[in-house]
C-alpha cells in the first residue's frame, strides 16, 4: 500500500493511499493500449455540490504505468490520492472506471482498496469489489459500511459471538485529539464514531462497526455513550451519520441534542 508524503494538519483519520487490484482476466484492459481512467470522488461537508477527487489512476500518464506491479496473480495499480480527512467526507463516494472501448466487468475482477490513517498510527481499510454501476455512470459506494479497523482481533470477536451467553465488557473511549469515540468489547477494538469540530460546533459524520461485531446491537451502545458524553460539552451538534439518525429516532430523548441536520 502506498502512502502519501503530505499529511494534513488536522487531527483524525485521513486518506493515506489506495490501490486498484485487477484480476488476470482483465489485465488486457490495462495493458492493451485502450485508455483507462479511474476515479473516486466525493462532496465535502459544507459544499456538497463540489466534487473532490479522492483517488485516481490513468494509463494515459506514463509514470502511473511504471508503478504497476504484479502480486498474487493480480495487477496492482497504485492510486494517486488526496490526504482528505475522513470526518469531512459524506456517507457515499462516487467510484467510476471508464475505458475508450467500453468494459465488460466480471464480479471480482476489479477491487478497490483505500487506506485511512491517523497520526497516532491507527488505520482503517476500505475494500470492495467494483459492481457493474462503477463501469457506467458511477457507483455510489457506501463509506462507513465497507470500512474495517486494522488490527481488530476478528478471531476474538468470532469466539465471543459463538460462546455461551455472557455480558461482554463494553467500553467507549474518547480520543479527543483525533476526533473519534472508540468502542471496545472485552478490550478488543469493535467500532468508531467519527466527528469533527469547528469552533463550538461538532458534526458527527460516520459510525464504523467492525464486521465481525455487527448484528449485536453494539452500534447503539457506542452511539448512546458518545452522545451522552457530547451532551456534557459546550457545543452545538449536527449529525450526518445514518446510524446516529436511526438511534435518535428510536430514542427521542436525544433529539434536543442535535441541531437541524444539513444535507451531506
Backbone as CSV, one residue per row, in Angstrom:
resi,resn,N_x,N_y,N_z,CA_x,CA_y,CA_z,C_x,C_y,C_z
1,UNK,0.838,-1.187,0.000,0.000,0.000,0.000,0.875,1.239,0.000
2,UNK,0.675,2.127,-0.916,1.460,3.340,-0.983,0.959,4.342,0.055
3,UNK,1.850,5.177,0.539,1.495,6.218,1.481,1.804,7.562,0.854
4,UNK,1.177,8.597,1.352,1.394,9.939,0.852,2.437,10.634,1.713
5,UNK,3.308,11.424,1.089,4.276,12.215,1.834,3.559,13.317,2.603
6,UNK,2.567,13.923,1.964,1.828,15.015,2.576,0.839,14.475,3.595
7,UNK,0.835,15.059,4.763,-0.164,14.729,5.775,-0.894,16.005,6.172
8,UNK,-2.183,15.917,6.392,-2.934,17.129,6.732,-2.580,17.620,8.125
9,UNK,-2.804,18.905,8.342,-2.529,19.480,9.657,-3.588,19.092,10.676
10,UNK,-4.805,18.784,10.199,-5.891,18.465,11.115,-5.698,17.126,11.792
11,UNK,-6.457,16.895,12.847,-6.399,15.620,13.548,-7.415,14.664,12.938
12,UNK,-7.313,13.391,13.307,-8.265,12.401,12.828,-7.700,11.556,11.704
13,UNK,-8.568,10.708,11.136,-8.165,9.808,10.062,-8.180,10.547,8.723
14,UNK,-7.150,10.312,7.933,-7.047,10.929,6.614,-6.748,9.851,5.575
15,UNK,-7.084,10.118,4.321,-6.826,9.171,3.242,-5.328,9.140,2.962
16,UNK,-4.702,7.986,3.214,-3.242,7.871,3.142,-2.755,7.159,1.892
17,UNK,-3.616,6.454,1.179,-3.185,5.731,-0.014,-4.286,4.828,-0.517
18,UNK,-4.060,4.211,-1.660,-5.058,3.321,-2.228,-4.503,2.540,-3.397
19,UNK,-5.176,1.449,-3.725,-4.768,0.604,-4.843,-5.995,0.062,-5.562
20,UNK,-5.860,-0.128,-6.849,-6.864,-0.815,-7.653,-6.270,-2.157,-8.047
21,UNK,-6.943,-3.246,-7.676,-6.458,-4.604,-7.936,-7.219,-5.180,-9.120
22,UNK,-6.474,-5.661,-10.123,-7.066,-6.110,-11.377,-6.742,-7.587,-11.585
23,UNK,-7.786,-8.413,-11.747,-7.590,-9.844,-11.973,-6.964,-10.074,-13.335
24,UNK,-6.333,-11.239,-13.496,-5.636,-11.551,-14.744,-6.567,-11.497,-15.946
25,UNK,-7.842,-11.831,-15.741,-8.797,-11.815,-16.851,-9.021,-10.415,-17.402
26,UNK,-8.742,-9.390,-16.601,-8.971,-8.006,-17.033,-7.677,-7.253,-17.318
27,UNK,-6.532,-7.931,-17.250,-5.247,-7.248,-17.437,-5.136,-6.603,-18.813
28,UNK,-5.710,-7.259,-19.834,-5.599,-6.742,-21.187,-6.222,-5.355,-21.308
29,UNK,-7.224,-5.083,-20.471,-7.846,-3.761,-20.492,-6.842,-2.685,-20.120
30,UNK,-5.959,-2.990,-19.172,-4.980,-2.016,-18.694,-3.777,-1.932,-19.620
31,UNK,-3.309,-3.078,-20.106,-2.046,-3.121,-20.855,-2.219,-3.176,-22.363
32,UNK,-3.467,-3.273,-22.833,-3.684,-3.489,-24.270,-3.768,-2.249,-25.119
33,UNK,-3.502,-1.080,-24.558,-3.470,0.124,-25.370,-4.706,0.997,-25.291
34,UNK,-5.834,0.461,-24.793,-7.020,1.297,-24.626,-6.843,2.204,-23.415
35,UNK,-7.327,3.437,-23.524,-7.210,4.347,-22.398,-8.135,3.903,-21.270
36,UNK,-7.600,3.921,-20.056,-8.347,3.560,-18.855,-8.251,4.720,-17.876
37,UNK,-9.390,5.188,-17.398,-9.435,6.275,-16.417,-10.278,5.834,-15.238
38,UNK,-9.707,5.916,-14.040,-10.388,5.501,-12.824,-10.415,6.670,-11.860
39,UNK,-11.540,6.845,-11.154,-11.631,7.944,-10.200,-12.561,7.598,-9.048
40,UNK,-12.259,8.185,-7.896,-13.136,8.164,-6.731,-13.340,9.615,-6.324
41,UNK,-14.576,10.086,-6.346,-14.876,11.466,-5.997,-15.929,11.508,-4.892
42,UNK,-15.983,12.625,-4.199,-16.984,12.819,-3.152,-17.140,14.300,-2.902
43,UNK,-18.318,14.677,-2.411,-18.512,16.038,-1.953,-17.892,16.214,-0.579
44,UNK,-17.909,17.438,-0.100,-17.411,17.733,1.236,-18.521,18.377,2.054
45,UNK,-18.493,18.168,3.361,-19.468,18.830,4.211,-19.319,20.334,4.072
46,UNK,-20.441,20.997,3.923,-20.432,22.436,3.743,-20.374,22.857,2.290
47,UNK,-20.053,21.906,1.384,-20.011,22.216,-0.049,-20.287,20.935,-0.820
48,UNK,-21.498,20.399,-0.647,-21.849,19.092,-1.207,-21.898,19.092,-2.718
49,UNK,-21.989,20.280,-3.334,-22.102,20.342,-4.786,-20.740,20.362,-5.479
50,UNK,-19.665,20.449,-4.713,-18.328,20.445,-5.290,-17.705,19.067,-5.112
51,UNK,-17.480,18.347,-6.213,-16.865,17.032,-6.138,-15.352,17.173,-6.009
52,UNK,-14.806,16.494,-5.026,-13.362,16.468,-4.803,-12.823,15.121,-5.267
53,UNK,-11.712,15.124,-6.006,-11.073,13.892,-6.436,-10.310,13.292,-5.259
54,UNK,-10.760,12.138,-4.779,-10.095,11.469,-3.664,-8.968,10.565,-4.139
55,UNK,-9.223,9.836,-5.230,-8.229,8.888,-5.743,-8.415,8.744,-7.246
56,UNK,-7.315,8.498,-7.958,-7.409,8.381,-9.413,-6.256,7.553,-9.960
57,UNK,-6.472,7.032,-11.174,-5.428,6.329,-11.923,-5.780,6.410,-13.401
58,UNK,-4.789,6.612,-14.244,-4.991,6.641,-15.692,-3.746,6.108,-16.376
59,UNK,-3.949,5.236,-17.384,-2.788,4.746,-18.114,-2.311,5.749,-19.158
60,UNK,-2.998,6.898,-19.243,-2.506,7.969,-20.106,-1.294,8.660,-19.492
61,UNK,-1.090,8.471,-18.187,0.067,9.036,-17.505,1.137,7.958,-17.391
62,UNK,2.235,8.148,-18.066,3.255,7.098,-18.181,3.877,6.735,-16.839
63,UNK,3.955,7.699,-15.907,4.526,7.354,-14.604,3.617,6.411,-13.833
64,UNK,2.296,6.470,-14.112,1.383,5.510,-13.491,1.677,4.092,-13.954
65,UNK,1.954,3.924,-15.260,2.251,2.599,-15.790,3.529,2.039,-15.184
66,UNK,4.482,2.913,-14.917,5.745,2.449,-14.350,5.620,1.923,-12.941
67,UNK,4.567,2.300,-12.229,4.393,1.866,-10.844,3.515,0.628,-10.712
68,UNK,2.981,0.133,-11.834,2.145,-1.070,-11.804,3.004,-2.279,-11.458
69,UNK,2.491,-3.148,-10.612,3.222,-4.358,-10.262,2.272,-5.551,-10.257
70,UNK,2.821,-6.744,-10.267,2.032,-7.970,-10.194,2.187,-8.577,-8.811
71,UNK,1.053,-9.000,-8.229,1.095,-9.543,-6.875,-0.048,-10.532,-6.692
72,UNK,0.285,-11.767,-6.341,-0.725,-12.807,-6.088,-1.690,-12.972,-7.257
73,UNK,-1.170,-12.948,-8.465,-1.990,-13.178,-9.647,-2.824,-12.002,-10.084
74,UNK,-2.591,-10.815,-9.528,-3.319,-9.615,-9.915,-2.353,-8.489,-10.254
75,UNK,-2.810,-7.596,-11.127,-2.099,-6.340,-11.306,-2.506,-5.397,-10.177
76,UNK,-1.533,-4.692,-9.639,-1.787,-3.723,-8.579,-1.474,-2.338,-9.134
77,UNK,-2.488,-1.484,-9.188,-2.340,-0.133,-9.702,-2.362,0.840,-8.529
78,UNK,-1.218,1.401,-8.129,-1.209,2.370,-7.027,-1.933,3.651,-7.438
79,UNK,-2.834,4.107,-6.598,-3.658,5.265,-6.907,-3.002,6.553,-6.422
80,UNK,-3.275,7.634,-7.150,-2.945,8.966,-6.649,-4.079,9.379,-5.717
81,UNK,-3.752,9.705,-4.489,-4.786,10.051,-3.515,-4.519,11.417,-2.902
82,UNK,-5.597,12.040,-2.430,-5.514,13.304,-1.709,-5.697,13.025,-0.218
83,UNK,-4.884,13.638,0.638,-4.980,13.354,2.079,-6.175,14.047,2.727
84,UNK,-7.365,13.625,2.308,-8.612,14.235,2.782,-9.008,13.599,4.113
85,UNK,-9.514,14.418,5.017,-9.920,13.913,6.312,-11.212,13.092,6.184
86,UNK,-11.241,11.929,6.816,-12.434,11.085,6.814,-13.633,11.829,7.395
87,UNK,-13.411,12.628,8.416,-14.537,13.294,9.062,-15.090,14.462,8.249
88,UNK,-14.490,14.743,7.076,-15.034,15.776,6.198,-15.788,15.182,5.010
89,UNK,-15.848,13.843,4.934,-16.473,13.179,3.801,-17.908,12.757,4.118
90,UNK,-18.778,12.741,3.102,-20.162,12.295,3.306,-20.237,10.777,3.390
91,UNK,-21.445,10.258,3.474,-21.624,8.814,3.673,-21.368,8.003,2.415
92,UNK,-21.303,8.661,1.239,-21.079,7.949,-0.017,-20.052,8.685,-0.876
93,UNK,-19.336,7.926,-1.693,-18.456,8.493,-2.704,-18.757,7.847,-4.041
94,UNK,-18.453,8.545,-5.132,-18.724,8.005,-6.472,-17.461,7.345,-7.027
95,UNK,-17.590,6.059,-7.363,-16.490,5.288,-7.944,-16.809,5.036,-9.409
96,UNK,-15.880,5.385,-10.303,-16.150,5.255,-11.734,-14.884,4.829,-12.472
97,UNK,-15.044,3.862,-13.385,-13.956,3.401,-14.227,-14.423,3.439,-15.673
98,UNK,-13.666,4.139,-16.507,-14.032,4.307,-17.912,-12.888,3.846,-18.804
99,UNK,-13.253,3.229,-19.947,-12.258,2.859,-20.947,-12.736,3.353,-22.304
100,UNK,-11.788,3.489,-23.240,-12.109,4.038,-24.560,-13.081,3.147,-25.323
101,UNK,-12.994,1.833,-25.121,-13.842,0.930,-25.884,-14.898,0.233,-25.069
102,UNK,-15.219,0.786,-23.915,-16.195,0.118,-23.064,-15.535,-0.992,-22.271
103,UNK,-16.242,-1.545,-21.324,-15.654,-2.542,-20.443,-16.708,-3.541,-20.019
104,UNK,-16.364,-4.813,-20.128,-17.248,-5.884,-19.660,-16.703,-6.368,-18.322
105,UNK,-17.465,-6.150,-17.266,-16.987,-6.464,-15.934,-17.479,-7.829,-15.482
106,UNK,-16.581,-8.574,-14.861,-16.931,-9.805,-14.166,-16.700,-9.547,-12.690
107,UNK,-17.702,-9.866,-11.877,-17.616,-9.555,-10.457,-16.330,-10.105,-9.850
108,UNK,-15.624,-9.256,-9.143,-14.374,-9.641,-8.506,-13.150,-9.351,-9.332
109,UNK,-13.313,-9.013,-10.624,-12.152,-8.714,-11.469,-11.438,-7.443,-11.031
110,UNK,-12.221,-6.472,-10.546,-11.666,-5.184,-10.153,-12.003,-4.937,-8.688
111,UNK,-10.985,-4.688,-7.875,-11.199,-4.433,-6.453,-10.487,-3.144,-6.055
112,UNK,-11.147,-2.379,-5.214,-10.616,-1.096,-4.766,-10.290,-1.170,-3.280
113,UNK,-9.106,-0.682,-2.921,-8.671,-0.625,-1.527,-8.242,0.808,-1.225
114,UNK,-8.798,1.394,-0.176,-8.394,2.713,0.298,-7.948,2.591,1.748
115,UNK,-6.889,3.320,2.095,-6.327,3.249,3.444,-6.443,4.605,4.127
116,UNK,-7.026,4.602,5.325,-7.103,5.808,6.151,-6.230,5.598,7.384
117,UNK,-5.490,6.642,7.768,-4.639,6.570,8.951,-4.796,7.827,9.781
118,UNK,-4.334,7.754,11.022,-4.236,8.965,11.827,-2.817,9.093,12.355
119,UNK,-2.517,10.220,12.995,-1.149,10.487,13.438,-0.729,9.591,14.603
120,UNK,-1.699,8.973,15.259,-1.381,8.065,16.358,-0.968,6.682,15.854
121,UNK,-1.123,6.430,14.541,-0.722,5.147,13.972,-1.852,4.171,13.746
122,UNK,-3.085,4.520,14.118,-4.221,3.646,13.855,-4.608,3.754,12.387
123,UNK,-5.222,2.711,11.852,-5.595,2.737,10.434,-6.898,2.000,10.192
124,UNK,-7.574,2.416,9.125,-8.805,1.803,8.656,-8.620,1.439,7.193
125,UNK,-9.229,0.329,6.763,-9.149,-0.094,5.363,-10.548,-0.183,4.776
126,UNK,-10.723,0.422,3.602,-11.966,0.333,2.837,-11.689,-0.568,1.641
127,UNK,-12.464,-1.646,1.481,-12.177,-2.655,0.448,-13.488,-3.117,-0.169
128,UNK,-13.563,-3.087,-1.507,-14.788,-3.527,-2.182,-14.476,-4.006,-3.580
129,UNK,-15.223,-5.008,-4.057,-15.236,-5.373,-5.470,-16.138,-4.393,-6.202
130,UNK,-15.712,-3.946,-7.376,-16.484,-2.949,-8.099,-17.679,-3.602,-8.780
131,UNK,-18.898,-3.111,-8.521,-20.082,-3.642,-9.190,-20.229,-3.038,-10.581
132,UNK,-21.242,-3.492,-11.319,-21.433,-3.056,-12.702,-21.630,-1.548,-12.807
133,UNK,-22.258,-0.929,-11.796,-22.523,0.509,-11.878,-21.243,1.328,-11.995
134,UNK,-20.139,0.805,-11.454,-18.880,1.545,-11.490,-18.357,1.721,-12.905
135,UNK,-18.843,0.909,-13.834,-18.337,0.944,-15.210,-19.288,1.686,-16.141
136,UNK,-20.272,2.374,-15.525,-21.199,3.191,-16.297,-21.201,4.600,-15.771
137,UNK,-22.328,4.997,-15.195,-22.447,6.354,-14.675,-21.743,6.542,-13.348
138,UNK,-21.324,5.437,-12.726,-20.617,5.517,-11.454,-21.392,4.844,-10.341
139,UNK,-20.648,4.292,-9.397,-21.223,3.588,-8.252,-21.157,4.491,-7.033
140,UNK,-22.314,4.739,-6.417,-22.346,5.471,-5.156,-21.997,4.494,-4.039
141,UNK,-20.740,4.494,-3.655,-20.220,3.491,-2.729,-20.386,3.951,-1.289
142,UNK,-20.954,3.106,-0.421,-21.064,3.473,0.998,-19.681,3.515,1.631
143,UNK,-19.471,4.495,2.483,-18.146,4.651,3.070,-17.994,3.839,4.349
144,UNK,-18.768,4.159,5.365,-18.581,3.519,6.669,-18.871,2.027,6.632
145,UNK,-19.860,1.597,5.833,-20.260,0.185,5.819,-19.143,-0.738,5.355
146,UNK,-18.206,-0.231,4.561,-17.151,-1.070,3.995,-15.798,-0.818,4.638
147,UNK,-15.778,-0.047,5.710,-14.536,0.179,6.445,-14.314,-0.918,7.468
148,UNK,-13.072,-1.345,7.603,-12.692,-2.259,8.677,-11.571,-1.621,9.480
149,UNK,-11.483,-2.003,10.735,-10.481,-1.450,11.644,-9.257,-2.349,11.602
150,UNK,-8.149,-1.844,11.117,-6.928,-2.641,11.041,-6.444,-2.977,12.444
151,UNK,-6.082,-4.232,12.627,-5.599,-4.670,13.928,-6.684,-5.179,14.845
152,UNK,-7.958,-5.029,14.448,-9.045,-5.577,15.268,-8.950,-7.097,15.271
153,UNK,-9.156,-7.708,16.406,-8.994,-9.153,16.567,-10.275,-9.853,16.149
154,UNK,-10.375,-10.240,14.865,-11.589,-10.884,14.369,-11.772,-12.272,14.971
155,UNK,-10.673,-12.944,15.308,-10.792,-14.263,15.916,-11.453,-14.171,17.284
156,UNK,-11.052,-13.155,18.053,-11.656,-12.970,19.373,-13.127,-12.624,19.248
157,UNK,-13.460,-11.819,18.243,-14.854,-11.463,18.032,-15.679,-12.686,17.665
158,UNK,-15.128,-13.552,16.816,-15.840,-14.752,16.422,-16.056,-15.690,17.588
159,UNK,-15.029,-15.823,18.431,-15.163,-16.669,19.611,-16.243,-16.144,20.537
160,UNK,-16.302,-14.811,20.692,-17.293,-14.209,21.580,-18.699,-14.407,21.045
161,UNK,-18.839,-14.376,19.743,-20.162,-14.490,19.144,-20.720,-15.901,19.258
162,UNK,-19.832,-16.914,19.331,-20.278,-18.301,19.350,-20.191,-18.937,20.732
163,UNK,-19.686,-18.200,21.709,-19.544,-18.773,23.051,-20.871,-18.712,23.800
164,UNK,-20.899,-19.299,24.963,-22.108,-19.267,25.773,-22.394,-17.839,26.199
165,UNK,-23.696,-17.480,26.358,-24.048,-16.091,26.642,-23.360,-15.573,27.899
166,UNK,-22.787,-14.443,27.785,-22.181,-13.729,28.910,-22.146,-12.269,28.516
167,UNK,-22.341,-11.404,29.478,-22.361,-9.981,29.167,-20.937,-9.508,28.898
168,UNK,-20.673,-9.076,27.661,-19.321,-8.594,27.369,-19.073,-7.259,28.058
169,UNK,-17.819,-6.979,28.336,-17.447,-5.690,28.900,-17.365,-4.686,27.761
170,UNK,-18.291,-3.749,27.731,-18.360,-2.751,26.658,-17.866,-1.422,27.205
171,UNK,-16.850,-0.871,26.555,-16.244,0.387,26.974,-16.183,1.324,25.787
172,UNK,-16.433,2.601,26.017,-16.283,3.610,24.974,-15.236,4.612,25.440
173,UNK,-14.214,4.795,24.616,-13.087,5.680,24.934,-13.120,6.864,23.982
174,UNK,-12.981,8.070,24.527,-12.991,9.276,23.709,-11.559,9.674,23.348
175,UNK,-11.248,9.683,22.051,-9.954,10.152,21.560,-10.155,11.580,21.037
176,UNK,-10.129,12.534,21.942,-10.468,13.910,21.582,-9.475,14.504,20.585
177,UNK,-8.197,14.153,20.699,-7.199,14.726,19.793,-7.384,14.253,18.361
178,UNK,-7.968,13.068,18.172,-8.147,12.519,16.832,-9.596,12.518,16.376
179,UNK,-10.511,13.051,17.178,-11.881,13.252,16.732,-12.695,11.986,16.564
180,UNK,-12.599,11.048,17.517,-13.458,9.871,17.430,-13.649,9.230,18.801
181,UNK,-14.752,8.486,18.917,-15.016,7.631,20.059,-14.743,6.191,19.637
182,UNK,-14.068,5.455,20.494,-13.699,4.071,20.184,-14.499,3.111,21.056
183,UNK,-15.097,2.097,20.422,-15.850,1.057,21.124,-14.933,-0.140,21.356
184,UNK,-14.813,-0.547,22.609,-14.045,-1.738,22.979,-14.999,-2.767,23.566
185,UNK,-14.885,-4.010,23.101,-15.680,-5.114,23.620,-14.715,-6.144,24.191
186,UNK,-14.779,-6.334,25.496,-13.805,-7.192,26.191,-12.382,-6.804,25.827
187,UNK,-12.161,-5.496,25.718,-10.821,-4.984,25.445,-10.411,-4.966,23.988
188,UNK,-11.279,-5.485,23.091,-10.953,-5.546,21.665,-11.633,-4.404,20.917
189,UNK,-10.908,-3.820,19.944,-11.496,-2.777,19.112,-12.693,-3.321,18.343
190,UNK,-13.831,-2.634,18.449,-15.041,-3.099,17.778,-15.721,-2.022,16.950
191,UNK,-15.418,-0.760,17.198,-16.092,0.276,16.427,-15.555,1.662,16.711
192,UNK,-15.975,2.606,15.854,-15.588,4.006,15.975,-16.786,4.884,15.646
193,UNK,-16.900,6.010,16.319,-17.804,7.081,15.918,-16.932,8.298,15.642
194,UNK,-16.984,8.797,14.404,-16.074,9.837,13.936,-16.811,11.169,13.862
195,UNK,-16.142,12.229,14.268,-16.750,13.559,14.234,-15.676,14.594,13.935
196,UNK,-16.097,15.808,13.644,-15.141,16.909,13.619,-15.753,18.125,14.293
197,UNK,-14.874,18.997,14.754,-15.281,20.187,15.481,-14.721,21.419,14.778
198,UNK,-15.591,22.382,14.519,-15.185,23.689,14.022,-15.718,24.715,15.012
199,UNK,-14.801,25.377,15.708,-15.218,26.315,16.743,-15.971,25.596,17.840
200,UNK,-17.212,25.996,18.060,-18.034,25.352,19.094,-19.114,24.471,18.482
201,UNK,-18.907,24.062,17.238,-19.887,23.207,16.571,-19.263,21.850,16.262
202,UNK,-19.949,20.791,16.662,-19.480,19.421,16.457,-20.382,18.736,15.439
203,UNK,-19.783,18.095,14.437,-20.532,17.370,13.406,-20.169,15.891,13.469
204,UNK,-21.184,15.049,13.672,-20.978,13.599,13.663,-21.081,13.124,12.215
205,UNK,-20.074,12.374,11.751,-20.031,12.038,10.331,-20.152,10.548,10.025
206,UNK,-19.523,9.680,10.809,-19.539,8.257,10.470,-19.532,7.400,11.734
207,UNK,-20.230,6.272,11.661,-20.114,5.233,12.675,-19.647,3.958,11.986
208,UNK,-18.560,3.396,12.473,-17.957,2.190,11.887,-17.986,1.082,12.928
209,UNK,-18.591,-0.060,12.580,-18.551,-1.245,13.438,-17.797,-2.339,12.689
210,UNK,-16.773,-2.883,13.324,-16.009,-3.968,12.716,-16.961,-5.099,12.331
211,UNK,-16.746,-5.676,11.136,-17.723,-6.594,10.553,-18.070,-7.763,11.460
212,UNK,-17.087,-8.294,12.143,-17.350,-9.469,12.979,-18.149,-9.129,14.240
213,UNK,-18.342,-7.857,14.533,-19.128,-7.452,15.699,-20.515,-6.951,15.317
214,UNK,-20.851,-6.967,14.056,-22.136,-6.421,13.622,-23.288,-7.370,13.974
215,UNK,-24.488,-6.804,14.048,-25.667,-7.600,14.359,-25.847,-7.910,15.820
216,UNK,-25.133,-7.208,16.698,-25.212,-7.484,18.139,-25.652,-6.259,18.932
217,UNK,-26.109,-5.225,18.221,-26.588,-4.028,18.903,-25.500,-3.137,19.457
218,UNK,-24.259,-3.383,19.069,-23.149,-2.631,19.644,-23.056,-1.210,19.108
219,UNK,-23.563,-0.994,17.898,-23.509,0.371,17.368,-24.322,1.321,18.247
220,UNK,-25.440,0.839,18.778,-26.262,1.699,19.631,-25.582,1.943,20.973
221,UNK,-24.836,0.972,21.464,-24.075,1.197,22.692,-23.034,2.289,22.470
222,UNK,-22.370,2.235,21.335,-21.373,3.249,21.002,-22.017,4.621,20.842
223,UNK,-23.083,4.683,20.054,-23.732,5.965,19.779,-24.296,6.562,21.065
224,UNK,-24.990,5.750,21.858,-25.605,6.260,23.079,-24.581,6.844,24.040
225,UNK,-23.490,6.125,24.258,-22.487,6.616,25.208,-21.755,7.840,24.650
226,UNK,-21.513,7.843,23.322,-20.867,9.013,22.728,-21.757,10.245,22.858
227,UNK,-23.062,10.106,22.573,-23.967,11.243,22.696,-24.085,11.715,24.138
228,UNK,-24.070,10.782,25.082,-24.108,11.176,26.488,-22.897,12.031,26.842
229,UNK,-21.741,11.660,26.305,-20.532,12.431,26.594,-20.567,13.787,25.883
230,UNK,-21.028,13.785,24.625,-21.100,15.034,23.869,-22.039,16.023,24.555
231,UNK,-23.092,15.522,25.171,-24.052,16.392,25.850,-23.386,17.205,26.966
232,UNK,-22.323,16.679,27.538,-21.648,17.385,28.646,-20.738,18.498,28.139
233,UNK,-20.570,18.618,26.838,-19.662,19.620,26.284,-20.448,20.826,25.790
234,UNK,-19.808,21.973,25.794,-20.468,23.220,25.394,-20.359,23.400,23.883
235,UNK,-21.070,22.527,23.137,-21.039,22.585,21.679,-22.454,22.416,21.146
236,UNK,-22.698,22.964,19.960,-23.895,22.606,19.213,-23.530,21.422,18.329
237,UNK,-24.523,20.623,17.956,-24.248,19.345,17.301,-25.095,19.196,16.047
238,UNK,-24.461,18.773,14.959,-25.167,18.348,13.748,-24.801,16.903,13.458
239,UNK,-25.719,16.188,12.852,-25.473,14.780,12.547,-25.625,14.501,11.057
240,UNK,-24.659,13.794,10.486,-24.713,13.357,9.096,-24.684,11.838,8.979
241,UNK,-24.659,11.147,10.106,-24.483,9.690,10.115,-25.842,8.991,10.192
242,UNK,-26.156,8.100,9.237,-27.458,7.418,9.265,-27.636,6.512,10.482
243,UNK,-26.549,5.954,11.016,-26.667,5.110,12.208,-27.142,5.950,13.394
244,UNK,-26.570,7.130,13.546,-26.977,8.020,14.631,-28.417,8.486,14.426
245,UNK,-28.789,8.752,13.177,-30.174,9.160,12.893,-31.169,8.099,13.335
246,UNK,-30.879,6.827,13.021,-31.780,5.741,13.419,-31.837,5.610,14.946
247,UNK,-30.692,5.791,15.583,-30.651,5.701,17.042,-31.541,6.769,17.665
248,UNK,-31.433,8.011,17.176,-32.202,9.119,17.743,-33.694,8.939,17.467
249,UNK,-34.055,8.369,16.313,-35.461,8.095,16.022,-36.058,7.151,17.056
250,UNK,-35.281,6.177,17.487,-35.768,5.200,18.465,-35.586,5.679,19.907
251,UNK,-34.777,6.711,20.083,-34.501,7.225,21.424,-34.700,8.746,21.410
252,UNK,-35.963,9.192,21.413,-36.259,10.615,21.218,-35.718,11.533,22.303
253,UNK,-35.257,10.976,23.425,-34.673,11.815,24.464,-33.409,12.522,23.987
254,UNK,-32.846,12.040,22.889,-31.615,12.654,22.365,-31.896,13.712,21.299
255,UNK,-33.152,13.885,20.907,-33.442,14.810,19.810,-33.030,16.234,20.118
256,UNK,-33.166,16.626,21.379,-32.821,18.011,21.738,-31.326,18.289,21.603
257,UNK,-30.504,17.231,21.571,-29.061,17.419,21.478,-28.617,17.855,20.089
258,UNK,-29.356,17.387,19.078,-28.923,17.592,17.705,-29.528,18.856,17.125
259,UNK,-28.683,19.644,16.455,-29.183,20.754,15.662,-29.860,20.190,14.434
260,UNK,-30.538,21.027,13.674,-31.135,20.566,12.428,-30.042,20.077,11.513
261,UNK,-30.065,18.798,11.070,-29.002,18.281,10.206,-29.019,18.949,8.850
262,UNK,-27.822,19.195,8.330,-27.695,19.737,6.993,-27.398,18.603,6.041
263,UNK,-27.886,18.636,4.790,-27.617,17.543,3.853,-26.149,17.413,3.545
264,UNK,-25.657,16.159,3.474,-24.244,15.925,3.187,-23.968,16.119,1.710
